[in-house]
Amino acid sequence: MKKLLSALTILSLVFLFAACGNGGDADESGENTRTVVNSAGEEITIPADAKKIIAGAPSVVEIMVGLGVADKLVAIDNYSTDVEGLPEGIPTFDSLSPDIENLLSLEPEILITSGMSLVSGAENPYQALVDQGVTVIFTDNATSLEGISDILFIADVCNVKEAGETLISNLSAQIDAYRQIGNTITDKKKSTLKSIRTLPFIPSAATTSP
């Protein structure tokens, strides 16, 4: 009897340590989760290591491609199809009138979209996804360069915080390059547009800063 109890105790400890070593907490359903904090300081509980993400805005899609996590995308909004670096044949959807059944068929864990999707006084267009257990995240509508902090937030959601820091560094270098160009331009209407076209707005996280 004592040997049986000892075996059961050891087995229980094994399961306990396994649960503690997964990098996240377990919710009521037993699914592993973790907490991220958005730019407004709000805590959001998300799956610990989401591998299926829907992006509902071009800004989100460009950031995820820049972070090198386009492989996590299972669908994008139909305004993002011209973003370079997307998986071939990725499904698209109408962000203004999303087909929830089609989105659910992709078994997403997270949907990230712009706060512009929340029209004042209107219902959350993705509430049906929330009801089915999908984490829906609305990013802030950036109105200044400080808005690039959302890159760090999305990087955290995608479990690539270091790539986010690299991307911000590269983007800051690009902004400095714009400033240097601007300081040397005399005919701004013609020269500025020509010069800016030579610089990508969101460089890849893998790009070396100049």
C-alpha positions in Angstrom: 0.0 0.0 0.0 2.9 2.4 0.9 4.6 1.6 -2.5 1.3 2.4 -4.3 1.0 5.7 -2.5 4.6 6.6 -3.2 4.1 5.9 -6.9 1.0 8.0 -7.0 2.8 10.9 -5.3 5.7 10.7 -7.7 3.3 10.6 -10.7 1.4 13.7 -9.4 4.7 15.6 -9.0 5.7 14.7 -12.6 2.4 16.2 -13.9 2.8 19.2 -11.6 6.3 20.0 -12.9 5.2 19.4 -16.5 2.4 22.0 -16.1 4.7 24.5 -14.5 7.3 24.2 -17.2 5.1 25.0 -20.1 5.8 28.8 -19.9 2.2 29.8 -19.2 -0.7 29.5 -16.8 -3.6 27.1 -17.4 -7.1 28.5 -17.7 -10.3 26.7 -16.6 -10.4 24.5 -19.7 -6.7 23.5 -19.2 -5.4 25.5 -22.1 -2.1 27.3 -21.5 -2.3 31.0 -21.5 -0.2 34.1 -20.8 -0.7 37.8 -20.3 0.4 40.7 -22.5 0.0 44.4 -22.0 -1.1 46.7 -24.8 0.0 50.4 -25.2 -3.0 51.5 -23.1 -1.7 49.4 -20.1 -4.5 46.9 -20.4 -3.8 43.2 -19.7 -4.9 40.7 -22.3 -4.9 37.0 -21.8 -3.8 35.1 -24.9 -2.8 31.5 -25.8 0.8 30.9 -24.6 2.1 30.1 -28.1 -0.4 30.9 -30.8 0.4 29.4 -34.2 -2.8 30.4 -36.0 -3.4 34.2 -36.3 -5.8 36.2 -38.4 -4.8 39.8 -39.3 -7.6 42.2 -40.0 -5.8 45.3 -41.1 -2.9 46.1 -43.5 -0.9 47.7 -40.6 -1.0 44.4 -38.7 -0.2 42.4 -41.7 2.9 44.5 -42.6 4.1 44.4 -39.0 3.8 40.6 -38.8 5.6 40.2 -42.2 8.3 42.5 -40.9 8.6 40.5 -37.7 9.1 37.3 -39.8 6.0 35.6 -38.5 3.9 35.6 -41.7 3.8 31.8 -41.4 1.5 32.2 -38.4 -1.1 34.0 -40.6 -4.1 31.8 -41.6 -6.1 34.7 -43.1 -5.8 38.4 -43.9 -8.2 41.2 -44.7 -8.8 41.9 -48.4 -7.0 45.3 -48.2 -3.7 43.6 -47.4 -3.3 41.4 -50.5 -0.5 43.6 -52.0 1.8 43.2 -48.9 4.9 41.4 -50.0 6.1 38.3 -48.1 2.7 36.7 -47.5 2.2 32.9 -47.7 1.0 31.9 -51.2 -2.8 31.4 -51.5 -3.5 32.8 -48.0 -7.3 33.2 -47.5 -8.8 36.7 -47.4 -11.9 38.2 -45.9 -14.0 41.3 -45.8 -13.0 43.2 -42.6 -16.0 45.4 -42.9 -18.4 42.4 -43.0 -16.5 39.3 -41.9 -17.8 35.8 -42.6 -17.5 34.4 -39.1 -18.2 30.8 -40.2 -15.4 30.9 -42.7 -13.0 32.4 -40.2 -13.9 29.8 -37.5 -13.2 27.0 -40.1 -9.6 28.2 -40.1 -9.4 27.4 -36.3 -7.7 30.7 -35.4 -6.4 31.3 -31.9 -6.0 35.0 -32.2 -7.4 37.8 -34.4 -5.5 41.1 -34.4 -7.0 44.1 -36.1 -7.0 47.9 -36.0 -9.2 49.8 -33.6 -10.7 51.4 -36.7 -12.8 48.2 -36.9 -14.7 49.5 -33.8 -17.0 52.2 -35.2 -18.4 54.4 -32.5 -21.6 53.0 -31.2 -21.4 49.9 -33.3 -21.1 46.3 -32.0 -17.9 44.4 -32.1 -17.9 42.8 -35.6 -15.9 39.9 -34.2 -18.0 39.2 -31.1 -19.1 35.8 -32.5 -15.4 34.8 -32.6 -14.9 35.9 -29.0 -18.0 33.8 -28.1 -16.2 30.8 -29.6 -13.1 31.3 -27.6 -10.9 33.2 -30.1 -8.9 36.1 -28.6 -9.7 39.3 -30.5 -7.2 42.1 -30.1 -7.7 45.7 -31.3 -4.6 47.8 -31.7 -4.5 51.5 -31.2 -4.9 53.9 -34.2 -1.5 55.5 -34.3 -1.5 59.2 -34.9 2.2 59.8 -34.5 5.6 58.1 -34.7 5.1 57.0 -31.1 2.6 54.6 -32.5 5.4 52.3 -33.6 5.3 51.0 -30.0 2.4 48.7 -31.3 5.2 46.8 -33.1 6.5 45.7 -29.7 3.0 44.7 -28.6 2.3 42.6 -31.7 5.8 41.1 -31.4 5.0 40.1 -27.8 1.7 38.5 -28.9 3.6 36.6 -31.5 6.3 35.5 -29.1 9.1 37.3 -31.0 9.9 40.3 -28.7 13.5 40.4 -29.8 12.5 40.7 -33.4 10.2 43.5 -32.4 13.0 45.4 -30.8 15.2 44.9 -34.0 12.3 46.0 -36.2 11.9 49.2 -34.2 15.6 49.9 -34.4 15.6 49.5 -38.2 12.5 51.6 -38.6 14.0 54.4 -36.5 17.1 54.2 -38.7 14.8 54.6 -41.8 13.1 57.6 -40.2 16.5 59.2 -39.5 17.4 58.6 -43.1 14.2 60.5 -44.2 15.2 63.4 -42.0 18.7 63.5 -43.5 17.2 63.5 -47.0 14.8 66.3 -46.0 17.6 68.4 -44.7 19.3 68.4 -48.1 16.3 68.9 -50.3 15.7 72.2 -52.0 13.0 71.2 -54.4 10.8 69.2 -51.9 7.8 68.5 -54.2 9.9 66.7 -56.8 13.0 65.3 -54.9 11.2 64.2 -51.7 8.9 61.7 -53.5 11.7 60.4 -55.6 13.9 59.8 -52.5 11.2 58.4 -50.3 10.4 55.7 -52.9 13.9 54.3 -52.4 13.2 53.5 -48.7 10.7 50.9 -47.4 8.4 52.2 -44.6 8.6 49.0 -42.6 11.9 47.2 -43.0 12.2 43.5 -42.1 13.4 42.7 -38.6 16.2 40.8 -40.3 17.5 43.9 -42.0 20.7 45.4 -40.7 20.3 49.0 -39.6 22.3 51.5 -41.7 
